[in-house]
Amino acid sequence: MFRSIFRISLGVALVIIGLIGGLIPVFQGWVFGLPGLIILSDYFPPLKKTISWLKEKYLNKTKNI
């Protein structure tokens, strides 16, 4: 139980840092936001669905190149 609470807290913290990074032009927010969303996708099914859709879209795009 402690591990899942830690992982959810870490995911939320990374997403918040990513959002702050999106507002600051020098700071790369996606570097923190994307791993945060991947961590949270283990616990929230809509995020898991979105991540799998993005993976599928990206892989299909790279196959066409």
PDBQT receptor file of N, H, CA, C and O in Angstrom, charges set to zero:
ATOM      1  N   MET A   1       0.822  -1.191   0.000  1.00  0.00    +0.000 N 
ATOM      2  CA  MET A   1       0.000   0.000   0.000  1.00  0.00    +0.000 C 
ATOM      3  C   MET A   1       0.873   1.265   0.000  1.00  0.00    +0.000 C 
ATOM      4  O   MET A   1       0.565   2.237  -0.689  1.00  0.00    +0.000 OA
ATOM      5  N   PHE A   2       1.953   1.243   0.771  1.00  0.00    +0.000 N 
ATOM      6  H   PHE A   2       2.203   0.453   1.331  1.00  0.00    +0.000 HD
ATOM      7  CA  PHE A   2       2.849   2.397   0.809  1.00  0.00    +0.000 C 
ATOM      8  C   PHE A   2       3.457   2.646  -0.566  1.00  0.00    +0.000 C 
ATOM      9  O   PHE A   2       3.635   3.792  -0.978  1.00  0.00    +0.000 OA
ATOM     10  N   ARG A   3       3.777   1.557  -1.274  1.00  0.00    +0.000 N 
ATOM     11  H   ARG A   3       3.632   0.626  -0.939  1.00  0.00    +0.000 HD
ATOM     12  CA  ARG A   3       4.388   1.705  -2.590  1.00  0.00    +0.000 C 
ATOM     13  C   ARG A   3       3.425   2.377  -3.575  1.00  0.00    +0.000 C 
ATOM     14  O   ARG A   3       3.834   3.243  -4.349  1.00  0.00    +0.000 OA
ATOM     15  N   SER A   4       2.156   1.982  -3.548  1.00  0.00    +0.000 N 
ATOM     16  H   SER A   4       1.823   1.279  -2.920  1.00  0.00    +0.000 HD
ATOM     17  CA  SER A   4       1.201   2.590  -4.480  1.00  0.00    +0.000 C 
ATOM     18  C   SER A   4       0.956   4.062  -4.145  1.00  0.00    +0.000 C 
ATOM     19  O   SER A   4       0.821   4.888  -5.048  1.00  0.00    +0.000 OA
ATOM     20  N   ILE A   5       0.899   4.391  -2.862  1.00  0.00    +0.000 N 
ATOM     21  H   ILE A   5       1.009   3.719  -2.129  1.00  0.00    +0.000 HD
ATOM     22  CA  ILE A   5       0.739   5.799  -2.471  1.00  0.00    +0.000 C 
ATOM     23  C   ILE A   5       1.949   6.611  -2.920  1.00  0.00    +0.000 C 
ATOM     24  O   ILE A   5       1.806   7.737  -3.398  1.00  0.00    +0.000 OA
ATOM     25  N   PHE A   6       3.141   6.036  -2.766  1.00  0.00    +0.000 N 
ATOM     26  H   PHE A   6       3.257   5.122  -2.378  1.00  0.00    +0.000 HD
ATOM     27  CA  PHE A   6       4.358   6.720  -3.197  1.00  0.00    +0.000 C 
ATOM     28  C   PHE A   6       4.364   6.936  -4.704  1.00  0.00    +0.000 C 
ATOM     29  O   PHE A   6       4.719   8.017  -5.175  1.00  0.00    +0.000 OA
ATOM     30  N   ARG A   7       3.972   5.910  -5.467  1.00  0.00    +0.000 N 
ATOM     31  H   ARG A   7       3.683   5.032  -5.084  1.00  0.00    +0.000 HD
ATOM     32  CA  ARG A   7       3.974   6.031  -6.928  1.00  0.00    +0.000 C 
ATOM     33  C   ARG A   7       2.947   7.053  -7.407  1.00  0.00    +0.000 C 
ATOM     34  O   ARG A   7       3.226   7.830  -8.320  1.00  0.00    +0.000 OA
ATOM     35  N   ILE A   8       1.767   7.058  -6.800  1.00  0.00    +0.000 N 
ATOM     36  H   ILE A   8       1.540   6.427  -6.058  1.00  0.00    +0.000 HD
ATOM     37  CA  ILE A   8       0.744   8.041  -7.188  1.00  0.00    +0.000 C 
ATOM     38  C   ILE A   8       1.222   9.451  -6.848  1.00  0.00    +0.000 C 
ATOM     39  O   ILE A   8       1.043  10.374  -7.643  1.00  0.00    +0.000 OA
ATOM     40  N   SER A   9       1.827   9.624  -5.676  1.00  0.00    +0.000 N 
ATOM     41  H   SER A   9       1.972   8.874  -5.030  1.00  0.00    +0.000 HD
ATOM     42  CA  SER A   9       2.348  10.940  -5.287  1.00  0.00    +0.000 C 
ATOM     43  C   SER A   9       3.456  11.386  -6.230  1.00  0.00    +0.000 C 
ATOM     44  O   SER A   9       3.512  12.552  -6.621  1.00  0.00    +0.000 OA
ATOM     45  N   LEU A  10       4.330  10.468  -6.592  1.00  0.00    +0.000 N 
ATOM     46  H   LEU A  10       4.285   9.521  -6.275  1.00  0.00    +0.000 HD
ATOM     47  CA  LEU A  10       5.409  10.792  -7.527  1.00  0.00    +0.000 C 
ATOM     48  C   LEU A  10       4.849  11.186  -8.889  1.00  0.00    +0.000 C 
ATOM     49  O   LEU A  10       5.313  12.149  -9.499  1.00  0.00    +0.000 OA
ATOM     50  N   GLY A  11       3.851  10.441  -9.367  1.00  0.00    +0.000 N 
ATOM     51  H   GLY A  11       3.474   9.659  -8.872  1.00  0.00    +0.000 HD
ATOM     52  CA  GLY A  11       3.227  10.771 -10.648  1.00  0.00    +0.000 C 
ATOM     53  C   GLY A  11       2.569  12.131 -10.642  1.00  0.00    +0.000 C 
ATOM     54  O   GLY A  11       2.718  12.902 -11.591  1.00  0.00    +0.000 OA
ATOM     55  N   VAL A  12       1.849  12.430  -9.588  1.00  0.00    +0.000 N 
ATOM     56  H   VAL A  12       1.728  11.804  -8.818  1.00  0.00    +0.000 HD
ATOM     57  CA  VAL A  12       1.191  13.741  -9.484  1.00  0.00    +0.000 C 
ATOM     58  C   VAL A  12       2.224  14.858  -9.414  1.00  0.00    +0.000 C 
ATOM     59  O   VAL A  12       2.057  15.901 -10.045  1.00  0.00    +0.000 OA
ATOM     60  N   ALA A  13       3.296  14.641  -8.645  1.00  0.00    +0.000 N 
ATOM     61  H   ALA A  13       3.432  13.794  -8.132  1.00  0.00    +0.000 HD
ATOM     62  CA  ALA A  13       4.347  15.660  -8.528  1.00  0.00    +0.000 C 
ATOM     63  C   ALA A  13       5.009  15.905  -9.887  1.00  0.00    +0.000 C 
ATOM     64  O   ALA A  13       5.281  17.049 -10.251  1.00  0.00    +0.000 OA
ATOM     65  N   LEU A  14       5.266  14.829 -10.634  1.00  0.00    +0.000 N 
ATOM     66  H   LEU A  14       5.045  13.900 -10.339  1.00  0.00    +0.000 HD
ATOM     67  CA  LEU A  14       5.894  14.994 -11.951  1.00  0.00    +0.000 C 
ATOM     68  C   LEU A  14       4.978  15.728 -12.924  1.00  0.00    +0.000 C 
ATOM     69  O   LEU A  14       5.436  16.556 -13.712  1.00  0.00    +0.000 OA
ATOM     70  N   VAL A  15       3.691  15.426 -12.868  1.00  0.00    +0.000 N 
ATOM     71  H   VAL A  15       3.318  14.754 -12.228  1.00  0.00    +0.000 HD
ATOM     72  CA  VAL A  15       2.743  16.129 -13.744  1.00  0.00    +0.000 C 
ATOM     73  C   VAL A  15       2.672  17.609 -13.381  1.00  0.00    +0.000 C 
ATOM     74  O   VAL A  15       2.624  18.461 -14.269  1.00  0.00    +0.000 OA
ATOM     75  N   ILE A  16       2.664  17.918 -12.102  1.00  0.00    +0.000 N 
ATOM     76  H   ILE A  16       2.703  17.226 -11.382  1.00  0.00    +0.000 HD
ATOM     77  CA  ILE A  16       2.640  19.330 -11.672  1.00  0.00    +0.000 C 
ATOM     78  C   ILE A  16       3.905  20.049 -12.123  1.00  0.00    +0.000 C 
ATOM     79  O   ILE A  16       3.836  21.174 -12.618  1.00  0.00    +0.000 OA
ATOM     80  N   ILE A  17       5.069  19.402 -11.955  1.00  0.00    +0.000 N 
ATOM     81  H   ILE A  17       5.125  18.488 -11.553  1.00  0.00    +0.000 HD
ATOM     82  CA  ILE A  17       6.320  20.009 -12.421  1.00  0.00    +0.000 C 
ATOM     83  C   ILE A  17       6.279  20.194 -13.934  1.00  0.00    +0.000 C 
ATOM     84  O   ILE A  17       6.766  21.197 -14.456  1.00  0.00    +0.000 OA
ATOM     85  N   GLY A  18       5.697  19.224 -14.634  1.00  0.00    +0.000 N 
ATOM     86  H   GLY A  18       5.302  18.409 -14.209  1.00  0.00    +0.000 HD
ATOM     87  CA  GLY A  18       5.558  19.349 -16.085  1.00  0.00    +0.000 C 
ATOM     88  C   GLY A  18       4.671  20.502 -16.492  1.00  0.00    +0.000 C 
ATOM     89  O   GLY A  18       4.962  21.201 -17.463  1.00  0.00    +0.000 OA
ATOM     90  N   LEU A  19       3.582  20.710 -15.755  1.00  0.00    +0.000 N 
ATOM     91  H   LEU A  19       3.345  20.142 -14.966  1.00  0.00    +0.000 HD
ATOM     92  CA  LEU A  19       2.698  21.843 -16.054  1.00  0.00    +0.000 C 
ATOM     93  C   LEU A  19       3.392  23.172 -15.784  1.00  0.00    +0.000 C 
ATOM     94  O   LEU A  19       3.242  24.120 -16.555  1.00  0.00    +0.000 OA
ATOM     95  N   ILE A  20       4.144  23.245 -14.702  1.00  0.00    +0.000 N 
ATOM     96  H   ILE A  20       4.266  22.475 -14.076  1.00  0.00    +0.000 HD
ATOM     97  CA  ILE A  20       4.912  24.464 -14.414  1.00  0.00    +0.000 C 
ATOM     98  C   ILE A  20       5.954  24.684 -15.506  1.00  0.00    +0.000 C 
ATOM     99  O   ILE A  20       6.192  25.809 -15.944  1.00  0.00    +0.000 OA
ATOM    100  N   GLY A  21       6.567  23.586 -15.935  1.00  0.00    +0.000 N 
ATOM    101  H   GLY A  21       6.374  22.671 -15.580  1.00  0.00    +0.000 HD
ATOM    102  CA  GLY A  21       7.558  23.685 -17.003  1.00  0.00    +0.000 C 
ATOM    103  C   GLY A  21       6.964  24.127 -18.322  1.00  0.00    +0.000 C 
ATOM    104  O   GLY A  21       7.652  24.731 -19.145  1.00  0.00    +0.000 OA
ATOM    105  N   GLY A  22       5.692  23.833 -18.529  1.00  0.00    +0.000 N 
ATOM    106  H   GLY A  22       5.133  23.343 -17.860  1.00  0.00    +0.000 HD
ATOM    107  CA  GLY A  22       5.031  24.310 -19.745  1.00  0.00    +0.000 C 
ATOM    108  C   GLY A  22       4.817  25.808 -19.751  1.00  0.00    +0.000 C 
ATOM    109  O   GLY A  22       4.684  26.420 -20.811  1.00  0.00    +0.000 OA
ATOM    110  N   LEU A  23       4.783  26.396 -18.573  1.00  0.00    +0.000 N 
ATOM    111  H   LEU A  23       4.891  25.899 -17.712  1.00  0.00    +0.000 HD
ATOM    112  CA  LEU A  23       4.584  27.843 -18.480  1.00  0.00    +0.000 C 
ATOM    113  C   LEU A  23       5.895  28.621 -18.564  1.00  0.00    +0.000 C 
ATOM    114  O   LEU A  23       5.905  29.790 -18.949  1.00  0.00    +0.000 OA
ATOM    115  N   ILE A  24       6.992  27.974 -18.205  1.00  0.00    +0.000 N 
ATOM    116  H   ILE A  24       6.984  27.024 -17.892  1.00  0.00    +0.000 HD
ATOM    117  CA  ILE A  24       8.296  28.630 -18.240  1.00  0.00    +0.000 C 
ATOM    118  C   ILE A  24       8.986  28.248 -19.551  1.00  0.00    +0.000 C 
ATOM    119  O   ILE A  24       9.220  27.064 -19.793  1.00  0.00    +0.000 OA
ATOM    120  N   PRO A  25       9.310  29.209 -20.388  1.00  0.00    +0.000 N 
ATOM    121  CA  PRO A  25       9.843  28.891 -21.710  1.00  0.00    +0.000 C 
ATOM    122  C   PRO A  25      11.191  28.157 -21.702  1.00  0.00    +0.000 C 
ATOM    123  O   PRO A  25      11.477  27.407 -22.635  1.00  0.00    +0.000 OA
ATOM    124  N   VAL A  26      12.004  28.351 -20.699  1.00  0.00    +0.000 N 
ATOM    125  H   VAL A  26      11.772  28.961 -19.941  1.00  0.00    +0.000 HD
ATOM    126  CA  VAL A  26      13.337  27.744 -20.676  1.00  0.00    +0.000 C 
ATOM    127  C   VAL A  26      13.275  26.295 -20.199  1.00  0.00    +0.000 C 
ATOM    128  O   VAL A  26      14.142  25.491 -20.541  1.00  0.00    +0.000 OA
ATOM    129  N   PHE A  27      12.269  25.966 -19.424  1.00  0.00    +0.000 N 
ATOM    130  H   PHE A  27      11.565  26.619 -19.147  1.00  0.00    +0.000 HD
ATOM    131  CA  PHE A  27      12.145  24.663 -18.768  1.00  0.00    +0.000 C 
ATOM    132  C   PHE A  27      11.344  23.708 -19.649  1.00  0.00    +0.000 C 
ATOM    133  O   PHE A  27      10.266  24.057 -20.130  1.00  0.00    +0.000 OA
ATOM    134  N   GLN A  28      11.866  22.516 -19.856  1.00  0.00    +0.000 N 
ATOM    135  H   GLN A  28      12.741  22.232 -19.465  1.00  0.00    +0.000 HD
ATOM    136  CA  GLN A  28      11.180  21.512 -20.678  1.00  0.00    +0.000 C 
ATOM    137  C   GLN A  28      10.183  20.735 -19.815  1.00  0.00    +0.000 C 
ATOM    138  O   GLN A  28      10.581  19.835 -19.076  1.00  0.00    +0.000 OA
ATOM    139  N   GLY A  29       8.911  21.069 -19.901  1.00  0.00    +0.000 N 
ATOM    140  H   GLY A  29       8.588  21.800 -20.501  1.00  0.00    +0.000 HD
ATOM    141  CA  GLY A  29       7.902  20.458 -19.057  1.00  0.00    +0.000 C 
ATOM    142  C   GLY A  29       7.560  19.030 -19.439  1.00  0.00    +0.000 C 
ATOM    143  O   GLY A  29       7.222  18.227 -18.569  1.00  0.00    +0.000 OA
ATOM    144  N   TRP A  30       7.640  18.693 -20.724  1.00  0.00    +0.000 N 
ATOM    145  H   TRP A  30       7.914  19.345 -21.430  1.00  0.00    +0.000 HD
ATOM    146  CA  TRP A  30       7.266  17.353 -21.156  1.00  0.00    +0.000 C 
ATOM    147  C   TRP A  30       8.202  16.286 -20.606  1.00  0.00    +0.000 C 
ATOM    148  O   TRP A  30       7.813  15.124 -20.488  1.00  0.00    +0.000 OA
ATOM    149  N   VAL A  31       9.433  16.668 -20.267  1.00  0.00    +0.000 N 
ATOM    150  H   VAL A  31       9.749  17.612 -20.362  1.00  0.00    +0.000 HD
ATOM    151  CA  VAL A  31      10.398  15.711 -19.719  1.00  0.00    +0.000 C 
ATOM    152  C   VAL A  31       9.906  15.175 -18.373  1.00  0.00    +0.000 C 
ATOM    153  O   VAL A  31      10.201  14.033 -18.021  1.00  0.00    +0.000 OA
ATOM    154  N   PHE A  32       9.173  15.970 -17.632  1.00  0.00    +0.000 N 
ATOM    155  H   PHE A  32       8.933  16.898 -17.918  1.00  0.00    +0.000 HD
ATOM    156  CA  PHE A  32       8.635  15.541 -16.342  1.00  0.00    +0.000 C 
ATOM    157  C   PHE A  32       7.179  15.092 -16.456  1.00  0.00    +0.000 C 
ATOM    158  O   PHE A  32       6.764  14.149 -15.783  1.00  0.00    +0.000 OA
ATOM    159  N   GLY A  33       6.418  15.756 -17.295  1.00  0.00    +0.000 N 
ATOM    160  H   GLY A  33       6.755  16.522 -17.842  1.00  0.00    +0.000 HD
ATOM    161  CA  GLY A  33       4.993  15.449 -17.401  1.00  0.00    +0.000 C 
ATOM    162  C   GLY A  33       4.701  14.093 -18.000  1.00  0.00    +0.000 C 
ATOM    163  O   GLY A  33       3.806  13.391 -17.529  1.00  0.00    +0.000 OA
ATOM    164  N   LEU A  34       5.431  13.710 -19.023  1.00  0.00    +0.000 N 
ATOM    165  H   LEU A  34       6.158  14.281 -19.406  1.00  0.00    +0.000 HD
ATOM    166  CA  LEU A  34       5.193  12.427 -19.679  1.00  0.00    +0.000 C 
ATOM    167  C   LEU A  34       5.471  11.236 -18.765  1.00  0.00    +0.000 C 
ATOM    168  O   LEU A  34       4.632  10.338 -18.690  1.00  0.00    +0.000 OA
ATOM    169  N   PRO A  35       6.606  11.183 -18.069  1.00  0.00    +0.000 N 
ATOM    170  CA  PRO A  35       6.792  10.073 -17.119  1.00  0.00    +0.000 C 
ATOM    171  C   PRO A  35       5.752  10.061 -16.000  1.00  0.00    +0.000 C 
ATOM    172  O   PRO A  35       5.351   8.995 -15.532  1.00  0.00    +0.000 OA
ATOM    173  N   GLY A  36       5.318  11.245 -15.574  1.00  0.00    +0.000 N 
ATOM    174  H   GLY A  36       5.644  12.111 -15.954  1.00  0.00    +0.000 HD
ATOM    175  CA  GLY A  36       4.273  11.314 -14.558  1.00  0.00    +0.000 C 
ATOM    176  C   GLY A  36       2.973  10.695 -15.045  1.00  0.00    +0.000 C 
ATOM    177  O   GLY A  36       2.311   9.972 -14.301  1.00  0.00    +0.000 OA
ATOM    178  N   LEU A  37       2.604  10.977 -16.296  1.00  0.00    +0.000 N 
ATOM    179  H   LEU A  37       3.142  11.564 -16.900  1.00  0.00    +0.000 HD
ATOM    180  CA  LEU A  37       1.391  10.389 -16.860  1.00  0.00    +0.000 C 
ATOM    181  C   LEU A  37       1.537   8.883 -17.032  1.00  0.00    +0.000 C 
ATOM    182  O   LEU A  37       0.575   8.143 -16.825  1.00  0.00    +0.000 OA
ATOM    183  N   ILE A  38       2.713   8.424 -17.404  1.00  0.00    +0.000 N 
ATOM    184  H   ILE A  38       3.494   9.026 -17.572  1.00  0.00    +0.000 HD
ATOM    185  CA  ILE A  38       2.940   6.982 -17.553  1.00  0.00    +0.000 C 
ATOM    186  C   ILE A  38       2.824   6.278 -16.202  1.00  0.00    +0.000 C 
ATOM    187  O   ILE A  38       2.237   5.200 -16.114  1.00  0.00    +0.000 OA
ATOM    188  N   ILE A  39       3.376   6.877 -15.158  1.00  0.00    +0.000 N 
ATOM    189  H   ILE A  39       3.852   7.753 -15.229  1.00  0.00    +0.000 HD
ATOM    190  CA  ILE A  39       3.258   6.294 -13.817  1.00  0.00    +0.000 C 
ATOM    191  C   ILE A  39       1.793   6.264 -13.378  1.00  0.00    +0.000 C 
ATOM    192  O   ILE A  39       1.333   5.256 -12.840  1.00  0.00    +0.000 OA
ATOM    193  N   LEU A  40       1.067   7.339 -13.597  1.00  0.00    +0.000 N 
ATOM    194  H   LEU A  40       1.441   8.158 -14.033  1.00  0.00    +0.000 HD
ATOM    195  CA  LEU A  40      -0.330   7.407 -13.177  1.00  0.00    +0.000 C 
ATOM    196  C   LEU A  40      -1.237   6.512 -14.011  1.00  0.00    +0.000 C 
ATOM    197  O   LEU A  40      -2.324   6.150 -13.560  1.00  0.00    +0.000 OA
ATOM    198  N   SER A  41      -0.812   6.148 -15.218  1.00  0.00    +0.000 N 
ATOM    199  H   SER A  41       0.071   6.442 -15.584  1.00  0.00    +0.000 HD
ATOM    200  CA  SER A  41      -1.657   5.303 -16.063  1.00  0.00    +0.000 C 
ATOM    201  C   SER A  41      -1.819   3.899 -15.484  1.00  0.00    +0.000 C 
ATOM    202  O   SER A  41      -2.757   3.192 -15.851  1.00  0.00    +0.000 OA
ATOM    203  N   ASP A  42      -0.924   3.482 -14.589  1.00  0.00    +0.000 N 
ATOM    204  H   ASP A  42      -0.161   4.056 -14.290  1.00  0.00    +0.000 HD
ATOM    205  CA  ASP A  42      -1.088   2.188 -13.930  1.00  0.00    +0.000 C 
ATOM    206  C   ASP A  42      -2.270   2.184 -12.976  1.00  0.00    +0.000 C 
ATOM    207  O   ASP A  42      -2.810   1.121 -12.672  1.00  0.00    +0.000 OA
ATOM    208  N   TYR A  43      -2.682   3.347 -12.499  1.00  0.00    +0.000 N 
ATOM    209  H   TYR A  43      -2.243   4.211 -12.745  1.00  0.00    +0.000 HD
ATOM    210  CA  TYR A  43      -3.728   3.447 -11.483  1.00  0.00    +0.000 C 
ATOM    211  C   TYR A  43      -5.030   4.046 -12.006  1.00  0.00    +0.000 C 
ATOM    212  O   TYR A  43      -6.078   3.882 -11.380  1.00  0.00    +0.000 OA
ATOM    213  N   PHE A  44      -4.980   4.730 -13.133  1.00  0.00    +0.000 N 
ATOM    214  H   PHE A  44      -4.129   4.863 -13.641  1.00  0.00    +0.000 HD
ATOM    215  CA  PHE A  44      -6.173   5.388 -13.668  1.00  0.00    +0.000 C 
ATOM    216  C   PHE A  44      -6.420   4.902 -15.099  1.00  0.00    +0.000 C 
ATOM    217  O   PHE A  44      -5.676   5.271 -16.008  1.00  0.00    +0.000 OA
ATOM    218  N   PRO A  45      -7.454   4.079 -15.312  1.00  0.00    +0.000 N 
ATOM    219  CA  PRO A  45      -7.714   3.487 -16.631  1.00  0.00    +0.000 C 
ATOM    220  C   PRO A  45      -7.865   4.481 -17.783  1.00  0.00    +0.000 C 
ATOM    221  O   PRO A  45      -7.392   4.178 -18.878  1.00  0.00    +0.000 OA
ATOM    222  N   PRO A  46      -8.496   5.655 -17.607  1.00  0.00    +0.000 N 
ATOM    223  CA  PRO A  46      -8.569   6.570 -18.754  1.00  0.00    +0.000 C 
ATOM    224  C   PRO A  46      -7.180   7.021 -19.236  1.00  0.00    +0.000 C 
ATOM    225  O   PRO A  46      -6.964   7.199 -20.434  1.00  0.00    +0.000 OA
ATOM    226  N   LEU A  47      -6.255   7.201 -18.305  1.00  0.00    +0.000 N 
ATOM    227  H   LEU A  47      -6.431   7.056 -17.331  1.00  0.00    +0.000 HD
ATOM    228  CA  LEU A  47      -4.893   7.568 -18.710  1.00  0.00    +0.000 C 
ATOM    229  C   LEU A  47      -4.211   6.428 -19.444  1.00  0.00    +0.000 C 
ATOM    230  O   LEU A  47      -3.482   6.653 -20.409  1.00  0.00    +0.000 OA
ATOM    231  N   LYS A  48      -4.446   5.206 -18.990  1.00  0.00    +0.000 N 
ATOM    232  H   LYS A  48      -5.038   5.023 -18.206  1.00  0.00    +0.000 HD
ATOM    233  CA  LYS A  48      -3.866   4.033 -19.656  1.00  0.00    +0.000 C 
ATOM    234  C   LYS A  48      -4.367   3.936 -21.096  1.00  0.00    +0.000 C 
ATOM    235  O   LYS A  48      -3.605   3.623 -22.010  1.00  0.00    +0.000 OA
ATOM    236  N   LYS A  49      -5.661   4.208 -21.283  1.00  0.00    +0.000 N 
ATOM    237  H   LYS A  49      -6.280   4.462 -20.540  1.00  0.00    +0.000 HD
ATOM    238  CA  LYS A  49      -6.249   4.183 -22.615  1.00  0.00    +0.000 C 
ATOM    239  C   LYS A  49      -5.636   5.277 -23.501  1.00  0.00    +0.000 C 
ATOM    240  O   LYS A  49      -5.339   5.046 -24.673  1.00  0.00    +0.000 OA
ATOM    241  N   THR A  50      -5.454   6.457 -22.928  1.00  0.00    +0.000 N 
ATOM    242  H   THR A  50      -5.695   6.644 -21.975  1.00  0.00    +0.000 HD
ATOM    243  CA  THR A  50      -4.869   7.569 -23.683  1.00  0.00    +0.000 C 
ATOM    244  C   THR A  50      -3.420   7.298 -24.047  1.00  0.00    +0.000 C 
ATOM    245  O   THR A  50      -2.999   7.581 -25.169  1.00  0.00    +0.000 OA
ATOM    246  N   ILE A  51      -2.650   6.750 -23.109  1.00  0.00    +0.000 N 
ATOM    247  H   ILE A  51      -2.992   6.519 -22.198  1.00  0.00    +0.000 HD
ATOM    248  CA  ILE A  51      -1.239   6.438 -23.374  1.00  0.00    +0.000 C 
ATOM    249  C   ILE A  51      -1.134   5.381 -24.462  1.00  0.00    +0.000 C 
ATOM    250  O   ILE A  51      -0.291   5.498 -25.352  1.00  0.00    +0.000 OA
ATOM    251  N   SER A  52      -1.974   4.349 -24.409  1.00  0.00    +0.000 N 
ATOM    252  H   SER A  52      -2.658   4.254 -23.686  1.00  0.00    +0.000 HD
ATOM    253  CA  SER A  52      -1.916   3.307 -25.437  1.00  0.00    +0.000 C 
ATOM    254  C   SER A  52      -2.319   3.865 -26.801  1.00  0.00    +0.000 C 
ATOM    255  O   SER A  52      -1.762   3.461 -27.822  1.00  0.00    +0.000 OA
ATOM    256  N   TRP A  53      -3.293   4.802 -26.828  1.00  0.00    +0.000 N 
ATOM    257  H   TRP A  53      -3.745   5.130 -25.999  1.00  0.00    +0.000 HD
ATOM    258  CA  TRP A  53      -3.685   5.429 -28.086  1.00  0.00    +0.000 C 
ATOM    259  C   TRP A  53      -2.535   6.253 -28.665  1.00  0.00    +0.000 C 
ATOM    260  O   TRP A  53      -2.278   6.219 -29.868  1.00  0.00    +0.000 OA
ATOM    261  N   LEU A  54      -1.847   6.994 -27.795  1.00  0.00    +0.000 N 
ATOM    262  H   LEU A  54      -2.055   7.022 -26.817  1.00  0.00    +0.000 HD
ATOM    263  CA  LEU A  54      -0.710   7.797 -28.256  1.00  0.00    +0.000 C 
ATOM    264  C   LEU A  54       0.422   6.919 -28.777  1.00  0.00    +0.000 C 
ATOM    265  O   LEU A  54       1.042   7.237 -29.792  1.00  0.00    +0.000 OA
ATOM    266  N   LYS A  55       0.692   5.812 -28.081  1.00  0.00    +0.000 N 
ATOM    267  H   LYS A  55       0.188   5.554 -27.257  1.00  0.00    +0.000 HD
ATOM    268  CA  LYS A  55       1.732   4.884 -28.550  1.00  0.00    +0.000 C 
ATOM    269  C   LYS A  55       1.377   4.336 -29.922  1.00  0.00    +0.000 C 
ATOM    270  O   LYS A  55       2.214   4.289 -30.823  1.00  0.00    +0.000 OA
ATOM    271  N   GLU A  56       0.126   3.925 -30.067  1.00  0.00    +0.000 N 
ATOM    272  H   GLU A  56      -0.554   3.963 -29.335  1.00  0.00    +0.000 HD
ATOM    273  CA  GLU A  56      -0.310   3.367 -31.344  1.00  0.00    +0.000 C 
ATOM    274  C   GLU A  56      -0.217   4.403 -32.455  1.00  0.00    +0.000 C 
ATOM    275  O   GLU A  56       0.225   4.093 -33.561  1.00  0.00    +0.000 OA
ATOM    276  N   LYS A  57      -0.627   5.619 -32.168  1.00  0.00    +0.000 N 
ATOM    277  H   LYS A  57      -0.986   5.871 -31.269  1.00  0.00    +0.000 HD
ATOM    278  CA  LYS A  57      -0.573   6.690 -33.159  1.00  0.00    +0.000 C 
ATOM    279  C   LYS A  57       0.876   7.009 -33.541  1.00  0.00    +0.000 C 
ATOM    280  O   LYS A  57       1.183   7.196 -34.718  1.00  0.00    +0.000 OA
ATOM    281  N   TYR A  58       1.749   7.068 -32.557  1.00  0.00    +0.000 N 
ATOM    282  H   TYR A  58       1.500   6.915 -31.601  1.00  0.00    +0.000 HD
ATOM    283  CA  TYR A  58       3.161   7.375 -32.820  1.00  0.00    +0.000 C 
ATOM    284  C   TYR A  58       3.823   6.256 -33.600  1.00  0.00    +0.000 C 
ATOM    285  O   TYR A  58       4.576   6.519 -34.538  1.00  0.00    +0.000 OA
ATOM    286  N   LEU A  59       3.553   4.994 -33.225  1.00  0.00    +0.000 N 
ATOM    287  H   LEU A  59       2.942   4.780 -32.463  1.00  0.00    +0.000 HD
ATOM    288  CA  LEU A  59       4.178   3.867 -33.927  1.00  0.00    +0.000 C 
ATOM    289  C   LEU A  59       3.693   3.775 -35.369  1.00  0.00    +0.000 C 
ATOM    290  O   LEU A  59       4.480   3.468 -36.264  1.00  0.00    +0.000 OA
ATOM    291  N   ASN A  60       2.415   4.035 -35.604  1.00  0.00    +0.000 N 
ATOM    292  H   ASN A  60       1.775   4.284 -34.877  1.00  0.00    +0.000 HD
ATOM    293  CA  ASN A  60       1.906   4.036 -36.982  1.00  0.00    +0.000 C 
ATOM    294  C   ASN A  60       2.501   5.177 -37.797  1.00  0.00    +0.000 C 
ATOM    295  O   ASN A  60       2.740   5.028 -38.996  1.00  0.00    +0.000 OA
ATOM    296  N   LYS A  61       2.739   6.306 -37.154  1.00  0.00    +0.000 N 
ATOM    297  H   LYS A  61       2.545   6.427 -36.180  1.00  0.00    +0.000 HD
ATOM    298  CA  LYS A  61       3.318   7.448 -37.851  1.00  0.00    +0.000 C 
ATOM    299  C   LYS A  61       4.762   7.165 -38.238  1.00  0.00    +0.000 C 
ATOM    300  O   LYS A  61       5.190   7.528 -39.333  1.00  0.00    +0.000 OA
ATOM    301  N   THR A  62       5.520   6.520 -37.349  1.00  0.00    +0.000 N 
ATOM    302  H   THR A  62       5.172   6.225 -36.459  1.00  0.00    +0.000 HD
ATOM    303  CA  THR A  62       6.921   6.241 -37.659  1.00  0.00    +0.000 C 
ATOM    304  C   THR A  62       7.065   5.122 -38.680  1.00  0.00    +0.000 C 
ATOM    305  O   THR A  62       8.075   5.073 -39.381  1.00  0.00    +0.000 OA
ATOM    306  N   LYS A  63       6.092   4.222 -38.789  1.00  0.00    +0.000 N 
ATOM    307  H   LYS A  63       5.272   4.262 -38.219  1.00  0.00    +0.000 HD
ATOM    308  CA  LYS A  63       6.151   3.156 -39.796  1.00  0.00    +0.000 C 
ATOM    309  C   LYS A  63       5.936   3.709 -41.190  1.00  0.00    +0.000 C 
ATOM    310  O   LYS A  63       6.457   3.164 -42.162  1.00  0.00    +0.000 OA
ATOM    311  N   ASN A  64       5.166   4.798 -41.298  1.00  0.00    +0.000 N 
ATOM    312  H   ASN A  64       4.743   5.241 -40.508  1.00  0.00    +0.000 HD
ATOM    313  CA  ASN A  64       4.875   5.384 -42.611  1.00  0.00    +0.000 C 
ATOM    314  C   ASN A  64       6.027   6.222 -43.149  1.00  0.00    +0.000 C 
ATOM    315  O   ASN A  64       6.044   6.564 -44.331  1.00  0.00    +0.000 OA
ATOM    316  N   ILE A  65       6.976   6.551 -42.308  1.00  0.00    +0.000 N 
ATOM    317  H   ILE A  65       6.963   6.273 -41.347  1.00  0.00    +0.000 HD
ATOM    318  CA  ILE A  65       8.081   7.413 -42.758  1.00  0.00    +0.000 C 
ATOM    319  C   ILE A  65       9.094   6.604 -43.511  1.00  0.00    +0.000 C 
ATOM    320  O   ILE A  65      10.099   7.147 -43.971  1.00  0.00    +0.000 OA
TER     321      ILE A  65
